[in-house]
Amino acid sequence: MKNIPVSKKIISEIFDETGFDQNNLSIRETNRLATIISKKGGIDFIRMEMGIPNIPPSEIAKEAEKEAIDRGMQGFYPPFDGIPELKSAGSEFVKAFLDVNVEPENVIPTCGSLQGGYISQALAGKMHPGKDTILYLDPTFPVTRYQAKFLGLNSTGIELYDNRGERLIEAINEKVKNGNIGAILWSSPNNPSWSCLTENELKGIAKICDENDILAIEDLAYLGMDFRKDYSQPYQKPYIPTIGKFGINWVTLISASKAFSFPGPRCGLAIISPKLNKMEFEGLEDFCGRKRFGHAFALGGLYVTTSGTSHTAQFALAKMLKASAEGKFNFIKITSEYGERAKLVRKLFLKYGFKQVYEKDMDEIVGDGFYLTMSYPNYDGNNLMLELMRYGISTITLKSTGSNRHEGLRICISFVDLKDMPLLEEKLKKFMENNT
């Protein structure tokens, strides 16, 4: 292949020019680096570093936003805790797909689930004196850790690769003995291992959180995207597993970006436990002037940061949630395209000598979804990431996600289309030829 691999001299010059630390690259820096290498090295890139959705938004969303604009909604501030249409639709959606009963008042629109996680972590660190540490079930989305650092909170982690089932519950119990854990945060399916917590694990986590005054923060950014099971039918089993079935102290985050292919408007939902929503904490009054958790979330967190989220986007998301709950819009069937892409990408990496790092999910093979995790013999993750960039493949390290599997990479498949498979195969074949 022409210009493959890019010379190490060019790579070194780029690092000198940018000032980037090649041993500590952020996702955005990796993205920028790939763009520069592509231009200076004269090569096309297969972009796998950023978890950006790449399925067109639905017609429902397009028409709803047009309707909202025609109604003049863009000319008015939305209620900072959400428009009635979205709060009501969110309540019905949660019942339809998670089998959890929540009132509209427990549904708070946020600027993506990331803002919901930011506010949840901020409150968790102030609810109880001395509980200023966030426990992550690793690996995790790196930005959630940056949020804790920005908020002045401490953090610690438990590696899911080594701890599942009863071992996970035992590991969490060991961590909470110190009395400093304010919240436990996880994603399911997990970003990036794509493992999914079971109902027994969620039940155990809920029990620990309720008994130890810990906030459970459940990130369902990839809602229903465990394609090993069919979660697409509303009000029917199987329902999407959630902490909301078992505990009291929980906030569940739902993102419109991935599940509904609606990333541009930055609109998500925070579903607050009905009991937690009305509970009062002296620490929150000192922190943001509101004792009640629900008020602290909406008035103390959301209002003082963004004062809510886009009026027209809320209207569009409400329409999609309503259509989904009524069985008129199969959002899971649409996102299953990611699973099909992942199957093809996984086969190519394995064909050319790579190994899947997170291969098992309890006693099952991990599902195909938005992410894969790969390693290559005789490389650590950072060196493998840098070497693959010379071949026009951009990824991020598992180390950057908090994983203890430092030999591996996170590979996002969203921007790898069917037409890209031949080019990806050429690059991987060339890489293997030069590394055997």
N, C-alpha and C positions, 0 to 999 in steps of 0.2 A: 504494500500500500504506500502511495506517495506520501513523503514527509512523516511517516510513522516508523519508529517513535520520534517525537520531537527531541532535539538534542538537549542534553543536560545543561549545556552552556546557556541556551535560551531560557530554560526554566530558572537557572540561577540568576540571570540578568533580570528576569521579571520579579523575583523575590527582592532583589536589591532595589528595584525601582518602586515597588509598592510598599516596602517596609513590612510586609506580612511576615508573621512568625510561622514558618512551615511546620513547626511542632505543635501549634495551637491555633488552627484555622477555624473561624466561625463558619456557619453555613453560608452567610452572605459573602464572606471573603472567598470561600471556595467557589461560589458562583461567579464572582468578579474575576477570579484567577482563571477559571475555565474560559471566560470570554476573551481575556487577554491572550492566553495560550492559543486559542483558536485563530485569532487574528495574526499574531506574530509567527506562529508555527505553520499557518496555512492548512489547518486541518478542521474537519467537521467534528463536532462533539455529540456524543450521546449523553444527554443531561439527566443525571440520576441523583443529584445532590439535594434538591429542594422538594419538599412535600407539597407541591402545588397541584390542585385538581386540574384535570384536563379533559373534562367531558362538557359539552355545551350545556348551558342552562336550559331548563325546560320551557316550553311555550307557556305553561301556566305562569311561571315567574315573569316572563317577558310581558305578557298581556296584563298581568296584575300591576306591574310597575307603571305601565302605560296608563292604566285606569286610575292609579293613584295620582299620577301627574295631572291627568285630565280633571280629577276632582280638586286639584290644587293643594294636595297634601304637602308638597314640598314648600309651601308658603307658610306652614305652621310648625311650631315646635311639637314633637310628639310628647305624650306623657313620659316622664323619665323612667317610669317603671313599666312601660309598654302600652301599646294601644290595645283596647279591649278585644278586637278581633284576633290578635295574635295570642293574647293570654288565654282566651277561650279555646282557640284551635290547639294551642300547646297542651292544654289540660286534656282534651279529647285524644290527642295524638299519643300522649304518655300512657293513657289507659289502653289505647288500641294496640300498641306495640310493646309496651313494657309491663302491662297489666298492673299499673300502680295508679291509685286514686289520688289526684291532687286537684285543688281548686285553682281557678285562674289567678288568684292572688299569690299563689306559690310559683308562678311562671314569670320570670323576669328576663326580658330580652337584653342582650349584651352585645358589645362590638366584637363579635366572634366569641367562641368559647374561651379563647385566650384571656379576654378581659374578665370573664366569669371566674377563671382560675386565679387571676391576679387578685381580685377582690376577696375571693374565698380564702386565699392564703394570708392576705393582710388581716382579715378578721380572725382567722384561726390563731395567729400569733399574738392576739390581744384578748382573746376570750377568757383565758385563765392565767393568773400570775405564774410565771416561770415556764409556761408552755410555749416556747418561742422557736421550736424546731419542727421543720417539715420532714416527714419520712416519705421518701419516694420508693415505689416498687420499680426497680430499675430493670432494663434500660427505660429511659423516658425522653420526652421531647426536651432538648437542651434549654429552650427558652423558659420553661417552667422553673428551672433552677436559677436562671438569671433573674427571674422575678423575685424569688425569695431573697437573693443577694441584694437586689435593689431595695427591697423592703426592710433590709437590716435583720432578716431572719436567718437562723442557722438551718442547716440541712444535713440529712444523712440518708442512707439508702440500704435496700435489701435486694440482692440480685435474684431475679426470677429464674435464671438458668439453673441455679443450685437449690432453689426453694419453691416447691409447689406442694399443693395439698396440705397435709398436716404439718409438714416441715415449714411451710410459709407461715402458718398461724403461730407455730412455736417461735419462729424467728421474729415475728412482729411482737409477740408477748415479751420476748427478751429485750427488744428495743425500748418498749414502753415502760420497763421497770424503773428507768431513771426518772420518770415523771416529767420529762421536758418535751414530750411530743405533743404538738398542738394540732397537727393534721397528718393524715395519710393520703397521699395523692397517687393515683395510677390511671393508666389508660387501658381500655379493653375494647376491641383488639389493641394489643400493645404496640406502641410506636417505639422501636421498629421491629421487635421480635415476632409480632403478629400472633403471639399466644393470647389466649382468652381465659380470664378467671372463671372458675366454675361457680355454681350456686353454693356449693359447700364452702368454698373459699370466701365468697362474699358474705355468707352467713357468719363465718368465723370472724371476719374483719368487722362486721357490724357489731358483733357482741363485744369485741375488744374496744371499739370506739365508744359504745354506749356506757360500758363499765368504767372507762378511764377518761371521760370528758374530752374525747378527741373528735375532731371534725373529719369525716370521710369525704374526700373530694374525688368524685368519679368522673373521669373524662371519657365521654362516649363520642369523641370527634368522628370516629369511623363507625357510626351507628349501623348495626345490622350487616356489617361487611365481613363477618365470619361466614363465608359462603359454603362452608361444610354443612350448614343447616339453613333451612328456608324460613327466614323471619319476615317474609314479604306480605303475609296475609293478616290484616288487622283483626283484632278480637279473636284470634285463634292461636292455639299452641303450635309450635314453641314460641314463647315470648323471649325477647331479648333480655339476657340476664342483667340484673341491676341490684345495687345495694339497697335501693328503695323498697325492695320486697321484705327486707329484714330489719333495718335499723331505724333509728330516730335522728341521729346526728349526721346528716348527710346533705351534700349538694351534688346534683348530677348535672353535668355540662353537655349540651348538645350543640353541635356545630352545623350550620347550613352549608359550609364550604365544601366538605367532602361528600356527605350523605346526599345533599341536594344540589351539588354542582353549582353552588351559588356563593363563590368566594369574594367577588368584587365588592359587594356592599358591606362586608364585615358584619354579619348578623348571626347571632347564636342565641341560645337559651340557657339560663340557669334555672334548674328545677330545685326548689328548696323544700326539704322535708316539712310537711305540714306542722308537725310538733315543734321542730326546731325553729320554724318561721316565727313562732310566737314566744319562744323562750327569751328570757332577759339575762344579760350579763353585765355586771358592774364594769368589767374591763372594757367593754365596747363603749359604754357611756364616756369613760375617760378618754378613749381613743378617738371617737368620732361624734360624740354627743347624742348617741342613740343606744338605749339599752336593748331593745328588742332586736333579735337577729335580722329579721326581714327588713326592718327599718334601717338598720345599720348597713345592710347590703345595698338597698336602693338609694337611701338618702345619704348615708355616710360614705358609700363607695362609688356607686354608679353616677349619682348626681354631681359629685365634686370632681369626677374625672372627665366624663364625656357628656353628662346630662342626658343619657339615653343613647339610642342608636337610630339610624336613618328611618324616617317616617315611611317612605315609599318601600324600602326594603322590608320593613316589618309587615306591611300589607301583603307583599308578594310571598313572604315566608308563611304567613297565615293561610293564604290560598293553597300553598303546596301541602301544608300539614293537614288542612281540612280535606283536600282531595285524597291524600294518603289514607286518612282514617276512614274515609268513605269507600275505600277500595277502588278509586278511580285513577290513582297515580301510583304506579309501582316503582318507587324510588330505588329499591334494592335491586330490581332487575336491571335498572340502568347502570348502577355502580358495579354490578357483577362483571362488567367489561374489564375492570382492573384485575379481577381474579384471572380472567382469560389471558391477559397480557403477562401477568406474573408467571403463569404456567410455562409460557414460551421462554421468557427471560431466564427463569430458573433452569430449564433444560439446557439452555445455551451455556450458562456459567458452569454447570456441572460437567457438560460435555468437554469443556476445555480446562479441566483440572481443578476447578474451584470446589470448595466444600461449603455446605450450608451450615452456618454456626448454630442458629436456633432452629433445629430440625424437628424437635419433638414438642408437643403441647400436652403435658401430662402423658397419657398412654396413647395419644393420637399423633399422627403426622401434622405439623403445623399447616394451617390453611394457606392458600394463595390469595394475596390481597394487595394492599397498597405498597407494602415494603417486603424486601428480602434481606437476608443477612448472609454475607459470603466472606470466605477467607481463602488464602492461597498458600501452599506449603513454602516454608522458609521466609515468609514475610510477616512483619507485624502490621497492624492496621494502618498506621501513619505512613509507613514506607510503601505499602500496597496502594494506598490512596494516591500518593504522589506519583508512583510509577504508572498507574493506570491513566493519570492525566496526560502523560506523554503519548498515550495511545488514543486520546480523545474520549475518555470515559471519566465523568466526574461523579464522585460519591462523597460521603462523609464517614468518619471513623465511628465504630461502636463505642470507643472510649469517650467520645464527646457526648454520648447519650447517657453516660453514667454506668454503662455496662462494664463488667470485669473481664469481658472477652475482648481483650485488647488486640487480638489477632485479626479481628473482623471489621467489615464495612457495612454501613446501612445503604441499601440500594432502593431508591424510589422508582417505581415503574410507570408513574403516571404519564410521563412525556415520551415513553417508548411505544410508538405505534407499530402496527403490523409492517408498515413500509420501512421501518427502521431496523427490523430484525436482521436482514442480510448484512447491513453495515456493522451492526453490533457483533455478529458472528465473525466477520472479517477481522475486526479489532481484537476479539478474544483469541481467535486462532493465531494471529500474529504474536500476541502476548505470550501464549503458551509456547510457540516455537522459539521465542527468545528466552524462555525461562525453564527449559528442560535440558 
